[in-house]
């Protein structure tokens, strides 16, 4: 994959934003985020950069490549499905982000405005390994 480190950090910033969109982050979502941060070998400086990002539009502007956009959608699906429930808030945010970055609604993980949680869960290893590859 050809995702820049800056794109990777912004992908994780957006996904962290999504996970915090609900009032309380589910423990399964937190575990997925931690696993992804570890897989991507996020440094302390990058964590500080992520915490200082407050504009969703600003984060999305740094995600330019098609690979980065698809990785973002896959990771958002993974975090949203981690607790086994696709919440309305998650649906609204993911759909808005997909529209802003130009990813169509016919993504394989989404079916009739719903997240195919079993398919996402079946691909956890593949998704996390793709982030390990990016960090290498």
MODELLER restraints for C-alpha pairs under 7 A, 6 or more apart:
rsr = mdl.restraints
at = mdl.atoms
rsr.add(forms.Gaussian(group=physical.xy_distance, feature=features.Distance(at['CA:1:A'], at['CA:67:A']), mean=6.55, stdev=0.5))
rsr.add(forms.Gaussian(group=physical.xy_distance, feature=features.Distance(at['CA:2:A'], at['CA:67:A']), mean=6.75, stdev=0.5))
rsr.add(forms.Gaussian(group=physical.xy_distance, feature=features.Distance(at['CA:3:A'], at['CA:65:A']), mean=6.78, stdev=0.5))
rsr.add(forms.Gaussian(group=physical.xy_distance, feature=features.Distance(at['CA:3:A'], at['CA:67:A']), mean=6.46, stdev=0.5))
rsr.add(forms.Gaussian(group=physical.xy_distance, feature=features.Distance(at['CA:3:A'], at['CA:68:A']), mean=5.63, stdev=0.5))
rsr.add(forms.Gaussian(group=physical.xy_distance, feature=features.Distance(at['CA:7:A'], at['CA:62:A']), mean=5.81, stdev=0.5))
rsr.add(forms.Gaussian(group=physical.xy_distance, feature=features.Distance(at['CA:7:A'], at['CA:63:A']), mean=5.05, stdev=0.5))
rsr.add(forms.Gaussian(group=physical.xy_distance, feature=features.Distance(at['CA:7:A'], at['CA:68:A']), mean=6.56, stdev=0.5))
rsr.add(forms.Gaussian(group=physical.xy_distance, feature=features.Distance(at['CA:9:A'], at['CA:46:A']), mean=6.78, stdev=0.5))
rsr.add(forms.Gaussian(group=physical.xy_distance, feature=features.Distance(at['CA:9:A'], at['CA:50:A']), mean=6.87, stdev=0.5))
rsr.add(forms.Gaussian(group=physical.xy_distance, feature=features.Distance(at['CA:10:A'], at['CA:59:A']), mean=5.39, stdev=0.5))
rsr.add(forms.Gaussian(group=physical.xy_distance, feature=features.Distance(at['CA:10:A'], at['CA:62:A']), mean=6.58, stdev=0.5))
rsr.add(forms.Gaussian(group=physical.xy_distance, feature=features.Distance(at['CA:10:A'], at['CA:63:A']), mean=6.78, stdev=0.5))
rsr.add(forms.Gaussian(group=physical.xy_distance, feature=features.Distance(at['CA:11:A'], at['CA:72:A']), mean=5.49, stdev=0.5))
rsr.add(forms.Gaussian(group=physical.xy_distance, feature=features.Distance(at['CA:13:A'], at['CA:50:A']), mean=5.33, stdev=0.5))
rsr.add(forms.Gaussian(group=physical.xy_distance, feature=features.Distance(at['CA:14:A'], at['CA:56:A']), mean=6.75, stdev=0.5))
rsr.add(forms.Gaussian(group=physical.xy_distance, feature=features.Distance(at['CA:14:A'], at['CA:59:A']), mean=6.64, stdev=0.5))
rsr.add(forms.Gaussian(group=physical.xy_distance, feature=features.Distance(at['CA:15:A'], at['CA:75:A']), mean=6.96, stdev=0.5))
rsr.add(forms.Gaussian(group=physical.xy_distance, feature=features.Distance(at['CA:15:A'], at['CA:76:A']), mean=5.65, stdev=0.5))
rsr.add(forms.Gaussian(group=physical.xy_distance, feature=features.Distance(at['CA:18:A'], at['CA:90:A']), mean=6.85, stdev=0.5))
rsr.add(forms.Gaussian(group=physical.xy_distance, feature=features.Distance(at['CA:19:A'], at['CA:25:A']), mean=6.15, stdev=0.5))
rsr.add(forms.Gaussian(group=physical.xy_distance, feature=features.Distance(at['CA:19:A'], at['CA:29:A']), mean=6.78, stdev=0.5))
rsr.add(forms.Gaussian(group=physical.xy_distance, feature=features.Distance(at['CA:19:A'], at['CA:79:A']), mean=6.86, stdev=0.5))
rsr.add(forms.Gaussian(group=physical.xy_distance, feature=features.Distance(at['CA:22:A'], at['CA:89:A']), mean=6.89, stdev=0.5))
rsr.add(forms.Gaussian(group=physical.xy_distance, feature=features.Distance(at['CA:26:A'], at['CA:83:A']), mean=6.54, stdev=0.5))
rsr.add(forms.Gaussian(group=physical.xy_distance, feature=features.Distance(at['CA:28:A'], at['CA:82:A']), mean=5.41, stdev=0.5))
rsr.add(forms.Gaussian(group=physical.xy_distance, feature=features.Distance(at['CA:28:A'], at['CA:83:A']), mean=5.43, stdev=0.5))
rsr.add(forms.Gaussian(group=physical.xy_distance, feature=features.Distance(at['CA:29:A'], at['CA:79:A']), mean=5.26, stdev=0.5))
rsr.add(forms.Gaussian(group=physical.xy_distance, feature=features.Distance(at['CA:29:A'], at['CA:82:A']), mean=5.28, stdev=0.5))
rsr.add(forms.Gaussian(group=physical.xy_distance, feature=features.Distance(at['CA:29:A'], at['CA:83:A']), mean=6.37, stdev=0.5))
rsr.add(forms.Gaussian(group=physical.xy_distance, feature=features.Distance(at['CA:32:A'], at['CA:79:A']), mean=6.21, stdev=0.5))
rsr.add(forms.Gaussian(group=physical.xy_distance, feature=features.Distance(at['CA:36:A'], at['CA:128:A']), mean=6.10, stdev=0.5))
rsr.add(forms.Gaussian(group=physical.xy_distance, feature=features.Distance(at['CA:36:A'], at['CA:131:A']), mean=6.95, stdev=0.5))
rsr.add(forms.Gaussian(group=physical.xy_distance, feature=features.Distance(at['CA:39:A'], at['CA:128:A']), mean=6.45, stdev=0.5))
rsr.add(forms.Gaussian(group=physical.xy_distance, feature=features.Distance(at['CA:39:A'], at['CA:131:A']), mean=5.76, stdev=0.5))
rsr.add(forms.Gaussian(group=physical.xy_distance, feature=features.Distance(at['CA:39:A'], at['CA:132:A']), mean=4.59, stdev=0.5))
rsr.add(forms.Gaussian(group=physical.xy_distance, feature=features.Distance(at['CA:40:A'], at['CA:131:A']), mean=5.19, stdev=0.5))
rsr.add(forms.Gaussian(group=physical.xy_distance, feature=features.Distance(at['CA:40:A'], at['CA:132:A']), mean=5.19, stdev=0.5))
rsr.add(forms.Gaussian(group=physical.xy_distance, feature=features.Distance(at['CA:40:A'], at['CA:134:A']), mean=6.66, stdev=0.5))
rsr.add(forms.Gaussian(group=physical.xy_distance, feature=features.Distance(at['CA:40:A'], at['CA:135:A']), mean=4.78, stdev=0.5))
rsr.add(forms.Gaussian(group=physical.xy_distance, feature=features.Distance(at['CA:41:A'], at['CA:135:A']), mean=5.98, stdev=0.5))
rsr.add(forms.Gaussian(group=physical.xy_distance, feature=features.Distance(at['CA:63:A'], at['CA:69:A']), mean=6.40, stdev=0.5))
rsr.add(forms.Gaussian(group=physical.xy_distance, feature=features.Distance(at['CA:69:A'], at['CA:101:A']), mean=6.77, stdev=0.5))
rsr.add(forms.Gaussian(group=physical.xy_distance, feature=features.Distance(at['CA:74:A'], at['CA:127:A']), mean=6.97, stdev=0.5))
rsr.add(forms.Gaussian(group=physical.xy_distance, feature=features.Distance(at['CA:77:A'], at['CA:120:A']), mean=6.74, stdev=0.5))
rsr.add(forms.Gaussian(group=physical.xy_distance, feature=features.Distance(at['CA:78:A'], at['CA:120:A']), mean=5.91, stdev=0.5))
rsr.add(forms.Gaussian(group=physical.xy_distance, feature=features.Distance(at['CA:78:A'], at['CA:124:A']), mean=6.99, stdev=0.5))
rsr.add(forms.Gaussian(group=physical.xy_distance, feature=features.Distance(at['CA:80:A'], at['CA:86:A']), mean=5.95, stdev=0.5))
rsr.add(forms.Gaussian(group=physical.xy_distance, feature=features.Distance(at['CA:80:A'], at['CA:90:A']), mean=6.44, stdev=0.5))
rsr.add(forms.Gaussian(group=physical.xy_distance, feature=features.Distance(at['CA:81:A'], at['CA:117:A']), mean=5.30, stdev=0.5))
rsr.add(forms.Gaussian(group=physical.xy_distance, feature=features.Distance(at['CA:84:A'], at['CA:117:A']), mean=6.48, stdev=0.5))
rsr.add(forms.Gaussian(group=physical.xy_distance, feature=features.Distance(at['CA:86:A'], at['CA:115:A']), mean=6.39, stdev=0.5))
rsr.add(forms.Gaussian(group=physical.xy_distance, feature=features.Distance(at['CA:98:A'], at['CA:104:A']), mean=6.84, stdev=0.5))
rsr.add(forms.Gaussian(group=physical.xy_distance, feature=features.Distance(at['CA:109:A'], at['CA:115:A']), mean=5.86, stdev=0.5))
rsr.add(forms.Gaussian(group=physical.xy_distance, feature=features.Distance(at['CA:109:A'], at['CA:116:A']), mean=5.29, stdev=0.5))
rsr.add(forms.Gaussian(group=physical.xy_distance, feature=features.Distance(at['CA:109:A'], at['CA:119:A']), mean=6.75, stdev=0.5))
rsr.add(forms.Gaussian(group=physical.xy_distance, feature=features.Distance(at['CA:109:A'], at['CA:120:A']), mean=6.44, stdev=0.5))
rsr.add(forms.Gaussian(group=physical.xy_distance, feature=features.Distance(at['CA:110:A'], at['CA:116:A']), mean=5.69, stdev=0.5))
